[in-house]
Amino acid sequence: MIKKLFKLINNRKKYTYSYTIKLFKNLKLIKKKIIEEAYELVIEKNRKKIINEFVDLLYHSLVLLSYYKINIKNIYKKIKTRMSF
């Protein structure tokens, strides 16, 4: 599922306008949104809202990875190296 979302984000680079394009044009905005979403996630107490905030944080984090041209496969490899079983 995350791989599909990452692919969608990368495909949005081809669009004339979208929220994702707006982010790609402004690295500071991407970083600001990540900080904002992380803050909202940690202060939230409602379970449904926590899920929403997590998904928002994940989305903006994937946009940042795409901005820096970091392939999602590199993330999966790093996760695998940190798994100790």
All heavy atoms as an XYZ file, in Angstrom:
742
protein
N       0.815     -1.192      0.000
C       0.000      0.000      0.000
C       0.868      1.270      0.000
O       0.573      2.205     -0.733
C      -0.914     -0.034      1.218
C      -2.073      0.877      1.106
S      -3.131      0.444     -0.260
C      -4.668      0.412      0.528
N       1.911      1.281      0.810
C       2.794      2.448      0.864
C       3.506      2.611     -0.482
O       3.668      3.733     -0.973
C       3.793      2.330      2.035
C       3.029      2.428      3.358
C       4.859      3.415      1.950
C       3.855      2.183      4.589
N       3.880      1.501     -1.067
C       4.536      1.540     -2.378
C       3.617      2.180     -3.421
O       4.059      2.984     -4.236
C       4.920      0.121     -2.792
C       5.804      0.034     -3.990
C       6.212     -1.416     -4.221
C       7.124     -1.541     -5.409
N       7.539     -2.922     -5.641
N       2.326      1.853     -3.373
C       1.358      2.430     -4.312
C       1.195      3.930     -4.077
O       1.102      4.713     -5.018
C       0.003      1.734     -4.183
C      -0.023      0.360     -4.783
C      -1.406     -0.245     -4.663
C      -1.442     -1.639     -5.253
N      -2.784     -2.230     -5.193
N       1.160      4.329     -2.817
C       1.049      5.752     -2.489
C       2.280      6.510     -2.983
O       2.163      7.595     -3.563
C       0.872      5.951     -0.982
C       0.819      7.392     -0.484
C      -0.300      8.184     -1.149
C       0.662      7.415      1.037
N       3.455      5.924     -2.797
C       4.692      6.552     -3.246
C       4.691      6.699     -4.775
O       5.086      7.736     -5.308
C       5.892      5.741     -2.771
C       7.205      6.442     -2.938
C       7.518      7.559     -2.195
C       8.145      5.972     -3.835
C       8.730      8.211     -2.335
C       9.367      6.601     -3.991
C       9.659      7.722     -3.238
N       4.222      5.681     -5.456
C       4.128      5.741     -6.919
C       3.160      6.844     -7.348
O       3.445      7.606     -8.276
C       3.683      4.389     -7.473
C       3.678      4.315     -8.965
C       3.326      2.913     -9.441
C       3.340      2.857    -10.965
N       3.076      1.526    -11.479
N       2.035      6.944     -6.674
C       1.063      7.990     -6.964
C       1.687      9.377     -6.778
O       1.520     10.264     -7.621
C      -0.168      7.837     -6.065
C      -1.232      8.913     -6.194
C      -1.946      8.807     -7.537
C      -2.227      8.796     -5.062
N       2.413      9.552     -5.697
C       3.082     10.833     -5.431
C       4.051     11.163     -6.557
O       4.078     12.288     -7.068
C       3.795     10.803     -4.062
C       2.755     10.826     -2.935
C       4.790     11.958     -3.931
C       3.310     10.510     -1.568
N       4.843     10.186     -6.964
C       5.796     10.418     -8.055
C       5.085     10.730     -9.370
O       5.556     11.565    -10.148
C       6.724      9.212     -8.221
C       7.817      9.209     -7.194
O       8.443     10.221     -6.938
N       8.048      8.069     -6.583
N       3.967     10.088     -9.616
C       3.206     10.352    -10.840
C       2.593     11.745    -10.840
O       2.386     12.328    -11.904
C       2.118      9.300    -11.042
C       2.685      7.963    -11.461
O       3.794      7.876    -11.983
N       1.931      6.910    -11.224
N       2.329     12.290     -9.683
C       1.744     13.630     -9.595
C       2.708     14.710    -10.090
O       2.295     15.826    -10.392
C       1.322     13.944     -8.153
C       0.175     13.103     -7.681
C      -1.155     13.703     -8.095
N      -2.260     12.806     -7.939
C      -3.055     12.725     -6.890
N      -2.856     13.509     -5.861
N      -4.047     11.867     -6.881
N       3.989     14.381    -10.169
C       4.969     15.343    -10.688
C       4.642     15.746    -12.125
O       5.066     16.790    -12.589
C       6.382     14.745    -10.639
C       6.928     14.587     -9.254
C       8.314     13.963     -9.301
C       8.883     13.789     -7.922
N      10.208     13.174     -7.934
N       3.888     14.904    -12.808
C       3.533     15.157    -14.204
C       2.329     16.083    -14.345
O       2.034     16.557    -15.428
C       3.227     13.829    -14.901
C       4.392     12.859    -14.885
C       3.964     11.493    -15.394
C       5.058     10.477    -15.160
N       4.622      9.109    -15.434
N       1.634     16.330    -13.263
C       0.424     17.148    -13.310
C       0.783     18.627    -13.453
O       1.847     19.064    -13.044
C      -0.387     16.984    -12.021
C      -1.150     15.689    -11.894
C      -0.654     14.502    -12.417
C      -2.354     15.637    -11.224
C      -1.351     13.324    -12.281
C      -3.054     14.454    -11.081
C      -2.543     13.302    -11.619
O      -3.235     12.140    -11.480
N      -0.129     19.374    -14.018
C       0.042     20.822    -14.120
C      -0.133     21.458    -12.748
O       0.651     22.295    -12.345
C      -0.982     21.423    -15.099
O      -0.849     20.757    -16.347
C      -0.753     22.901    -15.266
N      -1.183     21.030    -12.054
C      -1.383     21.535    -10.704
C      -2.044     20.473     -9.845
O      -2.954     19.790    -10.262
C      -2.245     22.803    -10.656
C      -2.359     23.306     -9.242
C      -1.331     24.048     -8.675
C      -3.438     22.961     -8.445
C      -1.394     24.466     -7.357
C      -3.511     23.375     -7.118
C      -2.484     24.122     -6.585
O      -2.541     24.514     -5.275
N      -1.537     20.366     -8.657
C      -2.127     19.534     -7.613
C      -1.497     19.997     -6.304
O      -0.509     20.731     -6.304
C      -1.843     18.044     -7.852
O      -0.467     17.760     -7.660
N      -2.054     19.558     -5.216
C      -1.461     19.893     -3.919
C      -0.033     19.366     -3.853
O       0.875     20.031     -3.345
C      -2.323     19.305     -2.795
C      -1.723     19.512     -1.425
C      -1.636     20.787     -0.874
C      -1.232     18.440     -0.692
C      -1.078     20.992      0.374
C      -0.677     18.636      0.565
C      -0.601     19.911      1.085
O      -0.042     20.100      2.325
N       0.177     18.174     -4.411
C       1.508     17.576     -4.399
C       2.493     18.426     -5.187
O       3.627     18.635     -4.742
C       1.450     16.141     -4.953
O       0.448     15.406     -4.229
C       2.776     15.435     -4.811
N       2.072     18.945     -6.328
C       2.937     19.829     -7.129
C       3.297     21.076     -6.324
O       4.445     21.523     -6.337
C       2.246     20.225     -8.453
C       2.204     19.043     -9.404
C       2.911     21.415     -9.114
C       3.548     18.597     -9.925
N       2.317     21.618     -5.635
C       2.560     22.790     -4.784
C       3.660     22.477     -3.770
O       4.547     23.300     -3.523
C       1.270     23.193     -4.074
C       1.386     24.403     -3.190
C       0.053     24.726     -2.540
C       0.186     25.885     -1.586
N      -1.074     26.210     -0.923
N       3.628     21.284     -3.203
C       4.646     20.885     -2.246
C       6.010     20.735     -2.924
O       7.021     21.216     -2.405
C       4.260     19.569     -1.559
C       3.063     19.628     -0.616
C       2.649     18.223     -0.195
C       3.359     20.485      0.609
N       6.041     20.063     -4.074
C       7.312     19.849     -4.772
C       8.005     21.152     -5.135
O       9.227     21.196     -5.244
C       7.109     19.022     -6.044
C       6.990     17.543     -5.799
C       5.926     16.836     -6.313
C       7.951     16.865     -5.080
C       5.808     15.472     -6.103
C       7.852     15.507     -4.856
C       6.781     14.807     -5.369
N       7.253     22.204     -5.293
C       7.826     23.500     -5.658
C       8.351     24.268     -4.451
O       8.930     25.343     -4.617
C       6.785     24.343     -6.396
C       6.457     23.808     -7.767
C       5.439     24.689     -8.451
C       5.150     24.175     -9.857
N       4.193     25.028    -10.565
N       8.165     23.715     -3.246
C       8.524     24.476     -2.051
C       8.988     23.528     -0.937
O       8.182     23.052     -0.146
C       7.308     25.290     -1.601
C       7.622     26.258     -0.507
O       8.610     26.128      0.205
N       6.756     27.233     -0.341
N      10.281     23.279     -0.883
C      10.848     22.375      0.116
C      10.511     22.831      1.534
O      10.200     22.002      2.402
C      12.360     22.250     -0.063
C      13.097     21.354      0.933
C      12.546     19.928      0.911
C      14.586     21.369      0.655
N      10.538     24.128      1.773
C      10.200     24.634      3.110
C       8.775     24.263      3.494
O       8.495     23.957      4.655
C      10.381     26.158      3.183
C      11.822     26.587      3.254
C      11.922     28.088      3.424
C      13.370     28.523      3.503
N      13.489     29.966      3.703
N       7.873     24.289      2.527
C       6.488     23.925      2.801
C       6.371     22.440      3.144
O       5.638     22.072      4.061
C       5.590     24.263      1.606
C       4.102     23.934      1.766
C       3.503     24.664      2.967
C       3.351     24.291      0.476
N       7.107     21.594      2.424
C       7.107     20.162      2.740
C       7.552     19.956      4.185
O       6.893     19.260      4.958
C       8.025     19.363      1.794
C       7.572     19.460      0.350
C       8.094     17.891      2.233
C       8.569     18.886     -0.657
N       8.662     20.569      4.538
C       9.196     20.418      5.897
C       8.233     20.981      6.941
O       8.034     20.385      8.004
C      10.561     21.091      5.996
C      11.623     20.369      5.182
C      12.952     21.084      5.259
C      14.018     20.341      4.482
N      15.339     20.992      4.611
N       7.628     22.113      6.630
C       6.658     22.724      7.548
C       5.478     21.783      7.777
O       5.022     21.603      8.914
C       6.171     24.057      6.973
C       5.140     24.751      7.810
C       4.663     26.028      7.139
C       3.513     26.606      7.926
N       2.778     27.622      7.215
N       4.984     21.168      6.710
C       3.847     20.252      6.827
C       4.223     19.010      7.635
O       3.411     18.520      8.428
C       3.323     19.856      5.440
C       2.668     20.984      4.673
C       1.486     21.598      5.404
C       0.338     20.639      5.562
N      -0.835     21.225      6.236
N       5.430     18.509      7.474
C       5.866     17.349      8.250
C       5.897     17.693      9.734
O       5.396     16.940     10.572
C       7.236     16.829      7.764
C       7.072     16.184      6.378
C       7.838     15.833      8.749
C       8.376     15.820      5.706
N       6.467     18.835     10.057
C       6.520     19.270     11.455
C       5.107     19.460     12.006
O       4.797     19.007     13.115
C       7.357     20.562     11.590
C       8.827     20.260     11.287
C       7.185     21.184     12.973
C       9.679     21.495     11.068
N       4.262     20.096     11.228
C       2.876     20.347     11.647
C       2.128     19.030     11.883
O       1.464     18.859     12.911
C       2.177     21.156     10.555
C       0.718     21.415     10.784
C       0.100     22.123      9.580
O       0.676     23.124      9.100
O      -0.957     21.663      9.127
N       2.250     18.104     10.949
C       1.542     16.826     11.077
C       2.093     15.991     12.227
O       1.328     15.330     12.942
C       1.588     16.042      9.767
C       0.938     16.728      8.584
C      -0.523     17.090      8.769
O      -1.202     16.543      9.671
O      -1.018     17.923      7.990
N       3.402     16.027     12.429
C       4.002     15.279     13.551
C       3.497     15.840     14.877
O       3.147     15.084     15.792
C       5.520     15.355     13.477
N       3.438     17.148     14.978
C       2.932     17.785     16.190
C       1.472     17.403     16.434
O       1.103     17.018     17.554
C       3.086     19.305     16.105
C       2.509     20.023     17.295
C       3.171     20.002     18.518
C       1.299     20.708     17.205
C       2.634     20.652     19.629
C       0.764     21.354     18.301
C       1.434     21.318     19.513
O       0.896     21.950     20.606
N       0.661     17.498     15.392
C      -0.757     17.152     15.533
C      -0.924     15.685     15.932
O      -1.817     15.350     16.722
C      -1.503     17.446     14.231
C      -1.634     18.934     13.964
C      -2.212     19.257     12.600
O      -2.461     18.335     11.798
O      -2.419     20.458     12.326
N      -0.067     14.828     15.410
C      -0.123     13.405     15.755
C       0.154     13.175     17.234
O      -0.584     12.464     17.912
C       0.879     12.619     14.901
C       1.037     11.137     15.215
C      -0.255     10.375     14.965
C       2.178     10.549     14.395
N       1.203     13.802     17.757
C       1.584     13.520     19.145
C       0.671     14.157     20.181
O       0.601     13.675     21.313
C       3.065     13.890     19.436
C       4.004     13.084     18.567
C       3.331     15.367     19.290
N      -0.052     15.201     19.805
C      -0.950     15.819     20.796
C      -2.373     15.265     20.731
O      -3.152     15.461     21.656
C      -0.986     17.355     20.676
C      -1.575     17.807     19.342
C       0.396     17.949     20.907
C      -1.931     19.282     19.290
N      -2.683     14.572     19.654
C      -4.055     14.062     19.473
C      -4.352     12.932     20.456
O      -3.480     12.132     20.782
C      -4.234     13.559     18.026
C      -5.653     13.211     17.686
C      -6.628     14.343     17.917
O      -6.506     15.396     17.267
O      -7.527     14.165     18.761
N      -5.580     12.871     20.920
C      -6.000     11.830     21.860
C      -7.070     10.909     21.269
O      -7.243      9.791     21.709
C      -6.517     12.466     23.142
C      -5.423     13.160     23.935
C      -5.996     13.810     25.175
C      -4.942     14.393     26.064
N      -4.227     15.529     25.578
N      -7.766     11.393     20.257
C      -8.828     10.622     19.627
C      -8.224      9.606     18.642
O      -7.446      9.970     17.759
C      -9.771     11.583     18.887
C     -10.874     10.874     18.166
O     -10.657     10.304     17.099
N     -12.066     10.935     18.727
N      -8.584      8.343     18.803
C      -7.988      7.269     17.987
C      -8.173      7.482     16.481
O      -7.242      7.299     15.703
C      -8.557      5.917     18.391
C      -8.083      5.466     19.764
C      -8.760      4.183     20.203
N      -8.580      3.086     19.279
C      -7.584      2.188     19.333
N      -6.705      2.267     20.295
N      -7.510      1.214     18.452
N      -9.369      7.861     16.055
C      -9.614      8.077     14.631
C      -8.788      9.243     14.099
O      -8.248      9.191     12.993
C     -11.098      8.317     14.367
C     -11.936      7.069     14.486
C     -13.388      7.337     14.143
C     -14.205      6.062     14.309
N     -15.608      6.274     13.954
N      -8.676     10.285     14.901
C      -7.888     11.448     14.484
C      -6.394     11.126     14.472
O      -5.651     11.650     13.646
C      -8.190     12.647     15.377
C      -9.588     13.206     15.145
C      -9.863     14.404     16.026
C     -11.268     14.936     15.800
N     -11.565     16.081     16.673
N      -5.958     10.268     15.385
C      -4.558      9.834     15.389
C      -4.229      9.130     14.076
O      -3.181      9.373     13.463
C      -4.262      8.915     16.600
C      -4.265      9.739     17.889
C      -2.939      8.179     16.424
C      -4.217      8.918     19.160
N      -5.138      8.272     13.629
C      -4.936      7.580     12.353
C      -4.844      8.585     11.219
O      -3.941      8.507     10.365
C      -6.061      6.549     12.108
C      -5.957      5.419     13.121
C      -6.025      6.021     10.676
C      -7.168      4.507     13.179
N      -5.746      9.552     11.206
C      -5.718     10.579     10.157
C      -4.419     11.366     10.166
O      -3.825     11.622      9.108
C      -6.900     11.538     10.306
C      -8.220     10.897      9.952
O      -8.281      9.920      9.214
N      -9.296     11.440     10.494
N      -3.972     11.750     11.332
C      -2.731     12.521     11.435
C      -1.523     11.688     11.007
O      -0.600     12.193     10.365
C      -2.533     13.071     12.847
C      -3.585     14.071     13.286
C      -3.725     15.270     12.368
O      -2.785     15.616     11.622
O      -4.817     15.878     12.389
N      -1.540     10.409     11.366
C      -0.440      9.533     10.955
C      -0.381      9.424      9.437
O       0.696      9.498      8.838
C      -0.578      8.142     11.584
C       0.511      7.214     11.127
C       1.759      7.259     11.712
C       0.287      6.322     10.091
C       2.785      6.428     11.265
C       1.297      5.488      9.645
C       2.548      5.538     10.238
N      -1.534      9.251      8.820
C      -1.576      9.150      7.359
C      -1.100     10.450      6.716
O      -0.348     10.425      5.733
C      -2.994      8.764      6.879
C      -3.118      8.878      5.365
C      -3.326      7.350      7.333
N      -1.481     11.577      7.271
C      -1.002     12.870      6.759
C       0.517     12.970      6.890
O       1.204     13.424      5.966
C      -1.655     14.026      7.509
C      -3.130     14.195      7.182
O      -3.599     13.605      6.186
O      -3.807     14.925      7.936
N       1.037     12.554      8.028
C       2.488     12.587      8.237
C       3.199     11.655      7.262
O       4.233     12.020      6.681
C       2.819     12.202      9.683
C       4.302     12.144     10.048
C       4.988     13.483      9.813
C       4.461     11.703     11.503
N       2.654     10.481      7.071
C       3.236      9.526      6.129
C       3.259     10.109      4.719
O       4.284     10.060      4.035
C       2.449      8.213      6.162
C       2.884      7.137      5.168
C       4.315      6.695      5.441
C       1.926      5.955      5.243
N       2.147     10.678      4.300
C       2.054     11.282      2.962
C       3.125     12.358      2.767
O       3.882     12.341      1.791
C       0.659     11.876      2.745
C       0.590     12.778      1.547
C       0.502     12.260      0.263
C       0.634     14.168      1.695
C       0.464     13.097     -0.840
C       0.593     15.005      0.602
C       0.504     14.464     -0.664
O       0.480     15.301     -1.745
N       3.206     13.281      3.701
C       4.175     14.372      3.558
C       5.613     13.855      3.643
O       6.501     14.390      2.971
C       3.896     15.466      4.587
C       2.664     16.236      4.268
N       1.439     15.914      4.802
C       2.447     17.295      3.450
C       0.532     16.750      4.328
N       1.112     17.597      3.510
N       5.841     12.834      4.422
C       7.177     12.227      4.502
C       7.544     11.570      3.176
O       8.696     11.665      2.723
C       7.232     11.200      5.637
O       7.015     11.831      6.875
N       6.583     10.920      2.544
C       6.838     10.308      1.237
C       7.080     11.370      0.169
O       7.913     11.177     -0.727
C       5.679      9.394      0.837
C       5.531      8.119      1.659
C       4.265      7.371      1.255
C       6.749      7.220      1.535
N       6.399     12.495      0.280
C       6.659     13.606     -0.648
C       8.106     14.076     -0.472
O       8.811     14.319     -1.459
C       5.669     14.774     -0.436
C       6.101     16.010     -1.228
C       4.261     14.358     -0.837
N       8.565     14.160      0.759
C       9.950     14.576      1.009
C      10.936     13.580      0.407
O      11.924     13.977     -0.223
C      10.201     14.725      2.511
C      11.591     15.229      2.902
C      11.782     16.683      2.465
C      11.800     15.093      4.392
N      10.683     12.300      0.580
C      11.551     11.282     -0.023
C      11.595     11.442     -1.537
O      12.666     11.390     -2.149
C      11.065      9.873      0.322
C      11.180      9.439      1.772
C      10.618      8.024      1.923
C      12.611      9.493      2.245
N      10.437     11.643     -2.134
C      10.364     11.825     -3.580
C      11.090     13.095     -4.006
O      11.792     13.106     -5.020
C       8.906     11.869     -4.026
O       8.826     12.020     -5.410
N      10.950     14.139     -3.237
C      11.635     15.399     -3.538
C      13.148     15.182     -3.630
O      13.811     15.692     -4.522
C      11.315     16.437     -2.464
C      11.979     17.766     -2.692
C      11.339     18.755     -3.442
C      13.247     18.031     -2.191
C      11.950     19.976     -3.673
C      13.863     19.257     -2.418
C      13.221     20.225     -3.158
O      13.836     21.433     -3.392
N      13.672     14.386     -2.693
C      15.106     14.103     -2.669
C      15.495     12.915     -3.548
O      16.632     12.463     -3.503
C      15.568     13.850     -1.230
C      15.702     15.123     -0.423
C      14.970     15.304      0.739
C      16.569     16.137     -0.809
C      15.093     16.463      1.499
C      16.708     17.292     -0.064
C      15.970     17.448      1.090
O      16.097     18.589      1.829
N      14.517     12.409     -4.323
C      14.737     11.294     -5.242
C      15.248     10.040     -4.517
O      16.126      9.342     -5.005
C      15.669     11.703     -6.379
C      15.102     12.800     -7.257
C      16.084     13.237     -8.312
C      15.527     14.252     -9.273
N      14.949     15.436     -8.746
N      14.696      9.805     -3.358
C      15.018      8.608     -2.584
C      13.959      7.564     -2.907
O      12.764      7.803     -2.732
C      15.048      8.907     -1.072
C      16.154      9.912     -0.768
C      15.224      7.610     -0.274
C      16.147     10.437      0.645
N      14.404      6.427     -3.399
C      13.482      5.366     -3.783
C      12.941      4.669     -2.540
O      13.683      4.417     -1.584
C      14.203      4.369     -4.691
C      13.258      3.425     -5.377
O      12.440      2.759     -4.736
N      13.364      3.356     -6.688
N      11.690      4.326     -2.577
C      11.050      3.648     -1.443
C      11.736      2.321     -1.137
O      11.749      1.862      0.001
C       9.526      3.481     -1.687
C       8.784      3.127     -0.398
C       9.259      2.438     -2.754
C       8.676      4.244      0.569
N      12.350      1.718     -2.142
C      13.070      0.453     -1.932
C      14.205      0.636     -0.929
O      14.512     -0.264     -0.156
C      13.608     -0.090     -3.249
C      12.525     -0.568     -4.184
C      13.104     -1.036     -5.501
C      11.995     -1.409     -6.458
N      12.514     -1.795     -7.771
N      14.834      1.814     -0.941
C      15.898      2.091      0.030
C      15.360      2.119      1.448
O      16.033      1.709      2.388
C      16.588      3.421     -0.295
C      17.264      3.391     -1.631
O      16.670      3.815     -2.618
N      18.462      2.884     -1.698
N      14.144      2.593      1.594
C      13.505      2.627      2.914
C      13.206      1.213      3.378
O      13.474      0.847      4.525
C      12.216      3.484      2.877
C      12.506      4.906      2.376
C      11.525      3.481      4.235
C      13.561      5.667      3.148
N      12.671      0.405      2.469
C      12.383     -0.995      2.816
C      13.660     -1.742      3.212
O      13.661     -2.521      4.165
C      11.700     -1.717      1.656
C      10.296     -1.262      1.371
C       9.804     -1.254      0.078
C       9.446     -0.832      2.384
C       8.500     -0.843     -0.196
C       8.150     -0.414      2.121
C       7.693     -0.435      0.825
O       6.415     -0.026      0.551
N      14.750     -1.483      2.481
C      16.035     -2.135      2.812
C      16.499     -1.732      4.209
O      16.992     -2.557      4.968
C      17.101     -1.762      1.776
C      16.938     -2.455      0.455
C      18.020     -2.005     -0.518
C      17.750     -2.530     -1.911
N      18.733     -2.014     -2.882
N      16.379     -0.463      4.531
C      16.805      0.021      5.862
C      15.959     -0.599      6.951
O      16.472     -1.008      7.998
C      16.742      1.551      5.913
C      17.134      2.157      7.240
C      18.502      1.691      7.746
C      19.630      2.355      7.041
N      20.945      2.002      7.656
N      14.656     -0.670      6.721
C      13.771     -1.314      7.710
C      14.191     -2.765      7.920
O      14.279     -3.243      9.056
C      12.298     -1.212      7.281
C      11.821      0.243      7.344
C      11.423     -2.126      8.146
C      10.458      0.469      6.705
N      14.473     -3.449      6.831
C      14.885     -4.859      6.902
C      16.157     -5.028      7.726
O      16.262     -5.956      8.530
C      15.068     -5.421      5.504
C      15.253     -6.895      5.458
C      15.298     -7.402      4.028
C      15.488     -8.912      4.013
N      15.513     -9.429      2.630
N      17.128     -4.108      7.566
C      18.365     -4.213      8.333
C      18.148     -3.954      9.819
O      18.935     -4.407     10.655
C      19.455     -3.244      7.817
O      19.029     -1.896      8.017
C      19.782     -3.502      6.362
N      17.092     -3.240     10.148
C      16.802     -2.943     11.560
C      15.959     -4.001     12.238
O      15.794     -3.977     13.450
C      16.119     -1.589     11.672
C      17.072     -0.465     11.301
C      16.468      0.854     11.567
N      17.415      1.920     11.240
C      17.199      3.176     11.521
N      16.087      3.553     12.118
N      18.090      4.081     11.202
N      15.415     -4.898     11.442
C      14.616     -5.980     12.014
C      15.576     -7.065     12.499
O      16.439     -7.510     11.772
C      13.645     -6.535     10.970
C      12.615     -5.503     10.539
S      11.612     -6.034      9.141
C      10.661     -7.335      9.872
N      15.398     -7.473     13.729
C      16.381     -8.389     14.331
C      15.870     -9.819     14.446
O      16.169    -10.504     15.414
C      16.807     -7.857     15.687
O      15.665     -7.745     16.539
N      15.087    -10.241     13.500
C      14.636    -11.634     13.562
C      14.820    -12.323     12.242
O      15.190    -11.808     11.276
C      13.179    -11.760     14.012
C      12.183    -10.954     13.252
C      11.571    -11.491     12.128
C      11.859     -9.655     13.619
C      10.632    -10.760     11.425
C      10.926     -8.927     12.916
C      10.319     -9.481     11.812
